[in-house]
Amino acid sequence: MAAASNFVALCGCQMRIGASIKVRDSCSSSVDSLNPKRRIRVLSRREGKGQFDQLCINNSKRKLSKNMRCLCTDMALINQRVKQEHALSKPTGLLGYELVQGNLVQWNSFMDKSVPDPPTCVLLHGILGSRKNWGSFAKRLAEEFPLWQFLLVDLRCHGDSASIKKSGPHTVSSAALDVLKLVGQLRLTPRVLVGHSFGGKVALSMVEQAAKPLARPVRVWVLDATPGKVRAGGDGEDHPGELISFLRNMPDQVPSKQEVVDSLVHQGFSLEVARWVVTNMRRNAQQSFSWIFDLNGIADMYDSYEKTNLWKIVENVPRGVHINFLKAERSLHRWALEDLQRIHAAEELASDEGAGVQMHVLEDAGHWVHADNPDGLFRILSSTFRIETTLRGIRGG
């Protein structure tokens, strides 16, 4: 895999994997005749300074001038079949994201506007998650479907987007609008939207809010979430609302992640969820640990998730939109009989060719579908990318 970055646009750089890099403004040298099988460098931003360090893609044996404004660091070899763009929270206020590209994609967001973007899938995480939840799965998809690229997003108040000051209210709708602005800024027209839990409602809200930049047709996957009322699980199951409330009452800084894990387990939360939650903690300058997300904003987002009703978009599907619901067989999220009946009724109503509603069940999986049964999820989602790739070939692009 060759790693690149859309931050190159902000540095005034141009990049083409396997050919050469012409570096301007921030980096004064050029690197020629690159071999994509060599080591990989990435681009990162200097936090708080609005500046960027170019971590050049280069043969590891090449010596670089000391006066270059580049910071070059060798990294472990990564699978060569996937190109990956990393973007932290940018000064423009856009969300944090990564763009994982198949090896046949020859496109980036700073190319001439006349160059069409490749087929794109947007992957959205759930509440208290981050784009990293989708990292391994996205790379697997990009390897299987090399013509596609996959946009992994940190929703507002989460991950690298938590440091961006977003005006309220923090809702499903505002989170969807953030993503629409991001894909518009990147000049992308997504063909597929995949959202897990809270991210599923964000995907539905994106379709509801915008004719553009979404493409028609567009396929939406809502993973283990219903369009309407959120029902809590049974006894002994983790409740996100209670988890958020407990975390908000904890100290802002703790000496170790294990202390948080122990507190959560003592409070009755599962060990798996406790260990997952602390992946959102980072060591700070005081050598203690603090959260990288905005818990107050997340509390508002979860409240909106429980209240937001998007049945209208499901029961009156826009032409050219196909909505897929996936229920985890062992889901902690309660699917009521009423929900299933309404979705099946919507399947009957959506009769236009290339549009519709469909229900799927992922066997041997709980709510964390992409962790519990990634192979099963991969098989189910793969049909979408094969269909879209075939249709794109028929349409001629």
C-alpha positions in Angstrom: 0.0 0.0 0.0 1.2 3.4 -0.8 0.3 6.1 1.7 -0.5 9.7 0.6 -2.4 12.6 2.0 -5.0 15.1 0.9 -3.0 17.6 3.1 -0.7 17.8 0.1 -3.3 20.2 -1.4 -2.9 22.5 1.6 0.8 22.4 1.3 0.7 23.3 -2.4 2.1 19.9 -3.4 1.2 17.6 -6.2 1.5 13.8 -5.9 1.3 10.8 -8.2 2.1 7.4 -6.7 4.6 5.4 -8.8 5.8 8.4 -10.8 7.2 11.5 -9.0 6.4 14.1 -6.4 6.8 17.8 -7.2 6.9 19.7 -3.9 6.3 23.4 -3.8 6.0 26.0 -1.1 6.4 23.9 2.1 9.0 21.5 0.5 11.5 22.8 -2.0 12.9 19.5 -3.3 11.5 16.9 -5.7 11.6 13.1 -5.5 11.7 11.2 -8.8 11.1 7.7 -10.1 9.5 6.5 -6.9 8.9 2.8 -6.5 5.6 2.2 -4.7 7.1 -0.9 -3.2 9.5 1.2 -1.1 8.9 2.6 2.3 6.1 5.0 3.0 6.0 8.4 4.5 2.9 10.4 5.5 1.9 14.0 5.9 0.9 15.4 9.2 0.0 18.8 10.7 1.7 20.6 13.5 -1.0 20.9 16.1 -1.9 24.4 17.1 0.3 26.1 14.4 -1.8 25.6 11.3 1.4 24.4 9.6 2.2 21.1 7.9 5.2 18.8 7.9 5.8 17.0 4.7 6.7 13.4 5.4 8.0 12.5 1.9 7.5 9.3 0.1 11.0 8.3 -0.8 13.5 5.5 -1.2 14.8 5.0 2.4 18.4 5.1 1.2 18.1 8.6 -0.4 19.7 11.4 1.6 17.7 14.6 2.0 19.1 18.1 2.3 19.3 19.4 5.8 17.7 22.7 4.9 14.5 21.0 3.5 11.4 22.0 5.3 10.5 18.3 5.2 10.5 15.8 8.1 11.1 12.4 6.6 10.5 9.3 8.7 10.7 5.7 7.7 7.6 3.6 8.4 6.9 -0.1 8.2 5.9 -1.5 4.9 2.2 -1.4 4.4 0.2 -3.5 1.9 1.1 -2.0 -1.5 -2.4 -2.6 -3.0 -4.1 0.2 -1.2 -3.3 3.9 -1.2 -4.3 5.8 1.9 -4.8 9.5 2.5 -4.8 10.8 6.1 -6.3 14.1 7.2 -6.4 15.4 10.7 -8.7 18.2 11.7 -7.8 21.0 9.3 -7.8 24.8 10.0 -10.8 25.1 7.6 -13.0 23.4 10.2 -13.6 20.3 8.1 -14.0 17.0 9.8 -11.1 14.7 10.4 -11.0 11.9 7.8 -9.0 9.3 6.0 -9.3 8.3 2.3 -8.4 4.7 1.6 -8.0 4.1 -2.2 -7.8 0.9 -4.2 -4.6 0.5 -6.2 -6.4 1.4 -9.6 -7.6 4.8 -8.3 -5.6 7.6 -9.9 -7.3 10.6 -8.3 -7.0 13.1 -5.5 -9.0 16.1 -4.4 -6.7 18.7 -5.8 -6.7 17.4 -9.4 -8.3 19.5 -12.2 -12.1 19.7 -11.6 -12.7 18.1 -15.0 -11.3 14.8 -13.8 -14.2 12.8 -12.5 -13.9 11.3 -9.0 -13.8 7.5 -8.7 -16.7 5.6 -7.1 -16.7 6.5 -3.4 -18.1 4.9 -0.3 -18.5 6.9 3.0 -18.1 4.9 6.2 -19.6 6.4 9.4 -18.9 5.2 12.9 -21.3 5.1 15.9 -21.6 7.1 19.1 -18.3 7.2 21.1 -16.5 5.7 18.1 -14.1 7.1 15.6 -13.1 6.6 11.9 -10.5 4.1 13.2 -13.3 1.6 13.9 -13.5 1.2 10.1 -9.8 1.2 9.3 -9.1 -2.6 8.7 -12.4 -3.2 7.1 -11.9 -0.3 4.6 -8.5 -1.6 3.6 -10.0 -5.0 3.0 -12.7 -3.5 0.8 -10.2 -1.4 -1.1 -8.1 -4.5 -1.8 -11.1 -6.4 -3.1 -12.5 -3.5 -5.1 -9.4 -1.6 -6.5 -11.5 0.9 -8.5 -13.2 2.2 -5.3 -12.1 4.6 -2.6 -13.4 4.7 0.9 -13.9 7.9 3.0 -13.6 7.3 6.8 -14.9 10.2 8.8 -14.6 11.3 12.4 -18.1 12.8 13.2 -18.3 16.0 15.2 -17.2 15.7 18.8 -15.4 12.5 18.0 -11.8 11.6 17.2 -9.8 14.2 15.3 -13.0 16.2 14.8 -13.4 16.8 18.6 -11.0 19.7 18.6 -13.0 21.5 15.9 -15.4 24.1 17.4 -18.8 23.2 15.9 -21.8 25.3 16.7 -24.8 23.6 18.2 -27.1 21.9 18.3 -25.2 18.6 18.2 -27.7 16.5 16.4 -28.0 13.7 13.8 -29.0 16.4 11.3 -26.0 18.6 12.0 -23.6 15.7 11.9 -25.0 14.7 8.5 -24.6 18.3 7.2 -21.0 18.2 8.4 -20.3 15.1 6.2 -22.1 16.7 3.2 -19.9 19.7 3.5 -16.8 17.5 3.7 -17.7 15.5 0.6 -18.5 18.7 -1.2 -15.2 20.3 -0.3 -13.4 17.2 -1.5 -15.4 17.2 -4.7 -16.8 13.7 -4.1 -20.1 12.2 -5.1 -20.6 9.1 -2.9 -22.2 6.1 -4.5 -22.5 4.2 -1.2 -23.1 5.4 2.4 -22.5 2.9 5.2 -23.3 3.9 8.8 -23.1 1.9 12.0 -25.7 2.6 14.7 -25.7 6.4 15.1 -23.8 6.6 11.8 -26.7 4.8 10.2 -29.1 7.6 11.0 -26.5 10.1 9.9 -26.4 8.4 6.5 -30.3 8.5 6.2 -30.2 12.2 7.2 -27.6 12.9 4.4 -30.1 11.4 1.9 -32.9 13.4 3.3 -31.0 16.7 3.3 -29.3 16.7 -0.1 -29.8 16.1 -3.7 -26.2 17.0 -4.2 -23.3 16.1 -3.6 -24.9 12.7 -3.3 -25.0 10.7 -6.6 -28.1 9.0 -8.0 -28.2 6.1 -7.7 -26.9 5.9 -4.2 -27.0 2.9 -1.9 -27.3 3.3 1.8 -26.5 0.7 4.5 -27.9 1.2 8.0 -26.1 -1.2 10.3 -28.0 -2.3 13.3 -30.2 0.8 13.7 -33.8 1.6 13.0 -35.0 4.9 11.5 -37.1 5.8 14.5 -37.3 5.2 18.2 -34.2 3.7 19.9 -35.0 1.0 22.3 -32.7 0.0 25.1 -31.5 -3.6 25.4 -32.4 -6.0 28.1 -31.0 -6.5 31.6 -27.2 -7.1 31.6 -26.7 -5.2 28.4 -24.7 -2.0 28.0 -26.8 1.2 27.6 -25.0 3.9 25.7 -26.9 6.7 27.5 -25.9 5.4 30.9 -22.3 4.9 29.7 -22.1 8.5 28.4 -23.5 9.8 31.7 -21.0 7.8 33.7 -18.1 9.0 31.7 -19.1 12.6 32.0 -19.0 12.3 35.8 -15.4 10.9 35.8 -12.4 13.2 36.3 -11.1 14.9 33.1 -7.7 13.3 33.7 -6.8 9.9 35.1 -3.4 8.3 35.8 -4.1 5.2 33.8 -6.6 3.6 31.3 -6.9 0.6 33.6 -8.4 2.8 36.3 -11.2 3.7 33.9 -11.7 0.1 32.8 -11.9 -1.0 36.5 -14.4 1.7 37.3 -16.7 0.8 34.3 -16.7 -2.9 35.1 -17.4 -2.1 38.7 -20.3 0.0 37.6 -21.7 -3.0 35.6 -20.5 -2.3 32.1 -19.0 -5.2 30.1 -15.2 -5.6 30.0 -15.3 -5.5 26.2 -17.0 -2.1 26.1 -14.8 -0.8 28.9 -11.6 -1.7 26.9 -13.1 -0.2 23.7 -14.0 3.1 25.4 -10.5 3.7 26.7 -9.1 3.5 23.2 -10.5 7.1 23.1 -8.0 8.2 25.7 -4.6 9.8 25.0 -1.6 10.6 27.2 -1.3 14.4 27.8 1.6 16.7 28.7 1.0 15.9 32.4 1.6 12.2 31.7 -2.0 11.4 32.6 -4.8 10.3 30.3 -7.7 12.4 29.0 -10.5 11.8 26.5 -10.0 12.8 22.9 -13.8 13.3 22.4 -16.2 16.0 23.5 -18.5 14.1 26.0 -20.9 17.0 26.4 -21.4 17.3 22.7 -21.7 13.5 22.4 -24.5 13.5 25.1 -26.5 15.9 22.9 -25.8 13.8 19.9 -27.1 10.6 21.6 -30.2 12.4 22.8 -30.8 13.4 19.2 -30.2 9.9 18.0 -32.9 8.6 20.4 -35.4 11.2 19.2 -34.7 11.6 15.5 -37.4 10.0 13.3 -36.4 9.2 9.7 -39.2 6.9 8.8 -40.4 9.4 6.2 -37.3 8.9 4.0 -37.7 5.1 4.3 -41.4 5.0 3.5 -41.1 7.5 0.7 -37.7 6.5 -0.8 -36.3 9.1 -3.3 -36.0 7.8 -6.8 -32.6 6.3 -7.4 -31.9 5.5 -3.7 -31.7 2.0 -2.3 -31.8 1.7 1.5 -30.5 -1.5 3.2 -31.0 -2.3 6.8 -28.8 -4.9 8.5 -29.9 -6.4 11.8 -27.3 -8.2 13.9 -28.6 -11.6 15.0 -27.4 -11.1 18.6 -27.9 -7.4 18.7 -27.9 -5.6 22.0 -30.1 -3.0 20.2 -33.7 -4.1 20.4 -35.5 -4.4 17.1 -39.3 -4.3 17.8 -41.7 -6.3 15.7 -43.2 -3.0 14.6 -39.9 -1.8 13.1 -39.4 -5.0 11.1 -43.0 -4.9 9.8 -42.6 -1.3 8.7 -39.3 -2.0 6.9 -40.9 -5.0 5.1 -43.9 -2.9 4.1 -41.5 -0.3 2.8 -39.8 -3.0 0.7 -43.2 -3.6 -1.1 -43.8 0.1 -1.7 -40.4 0.8 -3.2 -40.9 -0.7 -6.6 -39.0 1.6 -8.9 -36.0 0.0 -10.6 -32.7 1.0 -9.0 -34.5 2.2 -5.8 -35.9 0.4 -2.9 -35.7 -0.9 0.7 -34.2 -4.2 1.8 -33.7 -6.0 5.1 -30.7 -8.2 5.9 -29.7 -10.3 8.9 -26.0 -10.8 9.9 -25.7 -14.1 11.6 -23.5 -14.7 14.6 -23.0 -11.0 15.4 -23.9 -8.6 18.2 -24.2 -4.9 17.8 -20.5 -4.4 16.8 -21.1 -6.0 13.4 -17.8 -5.2 11.8 -15.9 -6.6 14.8 -18.2 -9.6 15.7 -18.5 -11.1 12.2 -16.4 -9.1 9.7 -16.3 -11.9 7.1 -20.1 -12.1 7.1 -20.5 -8.3 6.9 -17.9 -8.3 4.1 -19.9 -10.8 2.0 -23.1 -8.9 2.5 -21.7 -5.5 1.6 -19.6 -6.8 -1.3 -22.7 -7.3 -3.5 -23.3 -3.5 -3.4 -19.8 -2.7 -4.8 -20.0 -5.4 -7.5 -23.4 -4.0 -8.6 -22.2 -0.4 -8.7 -19.0 -1.4 -10.5 -21.0 -3.2 -13.1 -23.5 -0.3 -13.6 -20.6 2.1 -13.8 -19.1 0.1 -16.6 -22.4 -0.1 -18.4 -22.9 3.7 -18.1 -19.3 4.3 -19.3 -18.0 5.9 -16.1 
